[in-house]
Amino acid sequence: MITSRARGRAGYSLVEILVSIGIIATLLGLLLPAVQKSRGGAARLQCLNNLHQLGLAAEHAHSTYQQYPPIFHVWPGGTGGRLGGVFWHLLPFVEQQALYQGPIAGDEAAPAMRLYQCPSDPTSSSGTPTTSYLVNEFVFHGRKSPLFVDGASQTVLFTETYANCDGANPVYWSNTSSVTLFAYGPAATATFRAAPSTSAATAGNPRGCSVELGDNAQAAHAGVIHVALADGSVRPVSKAGADQPAAVPGGRTSTNWAAAFTPGGGETFGSEW
């Protein structure tokens, strides 16, 4: 009688298992940076989209009342005006009419708003009512509409900051403390109060932000900071483009960044802008 012999092979050897693990680890090592880059790109696009929505809301508010909301005041004038800051006054124009009509909740008592937070900002939290965006006080003053002598495409409405750079001084969108949401433009000397920081997070600085700049303009994106302009567009601005000199009437010089915050400064922007 002829018997059949079971054919097969024993399990994998230790060497084969180690080689397989090594190959898998190598592939994961190659894939992880690509995944992280993709996530970073998606977060940056969301930040741009948030700014775009804020810019459209501001333009809608302007077309409705012929002026932009104030940094912090009763607005609009007359019956029905509410006391609040820019982001509060924009609520009806970002589909948050019910929240706007309800009791005003200041600082940490306000609800969290995803639209007001940049997902690239490592200091923002979906559970806190902080904001990653700043407003231009030279535009948002609640008075007669500014004349954009420099052109609407050359004037910043909103830019970026860290929601809580030092971990102890959060920037709340409800803006009961209006000074925290100023995006400082040039003083009489036409120099910017604090240059924008565009350094990304590192191992030595996991938050990636400058405590010295505090809640002034700075961003978590590597090499650029985003702005929403008065013509409804959004764009990245490089550090070189922001710091490049701009000519000011009267022979003085400023920077492109400072010039972009003055609607009627009449500056001539440098080519990098």
SULRALIN-V412354 format. One record per backbone hydrogen bond with DSSP energy under -1.0 kcal/mol. NH is the residue of the N-H (numbers start at 1). CO is the residue of the C=O. If there is no record, write none. Layout:
# SULRALIN-V412354
NH_CO + NH_CO
This chain:
# SULRALIN-V412354
17_13 + 18_14 + 19_15 + 20_16 + 21_17 + 22_18 + 23_19 + 24_20 + 25_21 + 26_22 + 27_23 + 28_24 + 29_25 + 30_26 + 31_27 + 32_28 + 35_31 + 36_32 + 37_33 + 38_34 + 39_35 + 40_36 + 41_37 + 42_38 + 43_39 + 44_40 + 45_41 + 46_42 + 47_43 + 48_44 + 49_45 + 50_46 + 51_47 + 52_48 + 53_49 + 54_50 + 55_51 + 56_52 + 57_53 + 58_54 + 59_55 + 60_56 + 61_57 + 62_58 + 63_59 + 64_60 + 65_61 + 66_62 + 73_84 + 75_82 + 81_78 + 82_75 + 84_73 + 89_85 + 90_86 + 91_88 + 93_90 + 94_91 + 96_91 + 100_96 + 101_97 + 102_98 + 109_106 + 110_107 + 116_113 + 117_114 + 121_118 + 124_121 + 128_125 + 130_128 + 131_171 + 132_116 + 134_159 + 135_181 + 136_157 + 139_136 + 140_136 + 141_139 + 149_147 + 150_263 + 151_148 + 154_151 + 155_152 + 156_260 + 157_228 + 158_228 + 159_134 + 161_132 + 171_163 + 173_129 + 180_177 + 181_178 + 182_179 + 183_135 + 190_187 + 197_217 + 202_205 + 208_205 + 214_210 + 216_213 + 218_160 + 219_197 + 223_198 + 225_237 + 227_235 + 228_158 + 229_233 + 230_152 + 230_155 + 232_229 + 235_227 + 237_225 + 242_238 + 243_239 + 244_240 + 246_254 + 247_268 + 248_252 + 251_248 + 254_246 + 256_244 + 257_242 + 259_255 + 260_256 + 261_258 + 262_259 + 265_262 + 268_247 + 273_270
